[in-house]
Amino acid sequence: MAFYLIARTTCRILGNDRYRRLVGSCYRADGAEVAAWMVRHGHALDWPQYSQGVYAAEEAAAKSNRAGVWRGTFVPPWQWRKPSRR
């Protein structure tokens, strides 16, 4: 007997960023927001410059639980990319 998990993801396009890339929010079949799940589990970071801190609570939980990237140390991408680091 085989079991298959069939998931449906729905995305809502909100607009474009300054590079004309699509920006949107995606939701799992159960209604959970994919970005929030990723941040909560340490697979993504909240970037307040763009999110206005929408995922701050999820990031705090990931940090507290040492989930994903929070198991070790790292430099956030926006700091690593600063010209002063090169």
C-alpha positions as CSV (number, residue, x, y, z in Angstrom):
1,M,0.0,0.0,0.0
2,A,1.4,3.4,-0.9
3,F,0.5,6.8,0.6
4,Y,0.9,10.0,-1.2
5,L,0.9,13.4,0.3
6,I,-0.6,15.9,-2.1
7,A,-0.2,19.5,-1.0
8,R,-1.6,22.6,-2.5
9,T,0.2,25.9,-2.2
10,T,-1.6,29.1,-3.1
11,C,0.4,32.3,-3.7
12,R,-1.0,35.8,-3.9
13,I,1.2,38.3,-5.8
14,L,1.4,41.6,-4.0
15,G,3.5,43.6,-6.6
16,N,7.1,44.0,-7.7
17,D,10.2,45.0,-6.0
18,R,12.7,47.6,-7.2
19,Y,14.3,45.0,-9.5
20,R,10.8,44.2,-11.0
21,R,10.7,40.7,-9.4
22,L,7.4,39.5,-8.2
23,V,6.7,39.8,-4.5
24,G,3.9,37.8,-2.8
25,S,2.7,35.6,0.0
26,C,2.3,31.8,-0.3
27,Y,0.1,29.6,1.8
28,R,0.0,25.9,2.4
29,A,-3.2,23.9,2.0
30,D,-3.9,24.2,5.7
31,G,-3.7,28.0,5.5
32,A,-0.3,28.5,7.2
33,E,1.9,31.1,5.6
34,V,5.0,29.5,4.1
35,A,7.4,32.4,5.0
36,A,6.3,32.4,8.6
37,W,6.8,28.6,8.8
38,M,10.3,28.9,7.3
39,V,11.3,31.7,9.7
40,R,9.8,29.8,12.7
41,H,11.8,26.7,11.9
42,G,15.1,28.6,11.3
43,H,15.2,28.1,7.5
44,A,14.8,31.9,6.7
45,L,15.3,35.2,8.5
46,D,13.0,38.1,9.1
47,W,14.4,41.1,7.1
48,P,12.8,44.0,8.9
49,Q,13.8,46.5,6.1
50,Y,11.3,44.8,3.9
51,S,8.9,42.9,6.2
52,Q,8.5,45.7,8.8
53,G,9.1,43.0,11.4
54,V,6.1,40.9,10.5
55,Y,8.1,37.7,11.3
56,A,9.9,39.0,14.4
57,A,8.0,36.7,16.7
58,E,8.7,33.7,14.5
59,E,12.4,34.6,14.4
60,A,12.5,35.0,18.2
61,A,11.0,31.6,18.7
62,A,13.5,30.0,16.2
63,K,16.4,31.7,18.0
64,S,15.1,30.6,21.4
65,N,14.7,27.0,20.2
66,R,18.0,27.1,18.4
67,A,16.2,25.9,15.3
68,G,17.8,25.7,11.8
69,V,20.5,28.4,11.3
70,W,20.2,29.4,14.9
71,R,22.1,26.2,15.9
72,G,25.3,28.0,15.1
73,T,26.7,31.4,14.4
74,F,26.4,33.4,11.1
75,V,26.4,36.8,9.7
76,P,23.0,37.9,8.3
77,P,23.1,38.3,4.5
78,W,22.3,42.0,4.6
79,Q,25.3,42.6,6.9
80,W,27.6,40.3,4.9
81,R,26.8,42.2,1.7
82,K,27.7,45.6,3.1
83,P,30.6,47.2,1.1
84,S,32.6,47.7,4.3
85,R,33.0,43.9,4.6
86,R,34.7,43.4,1.3
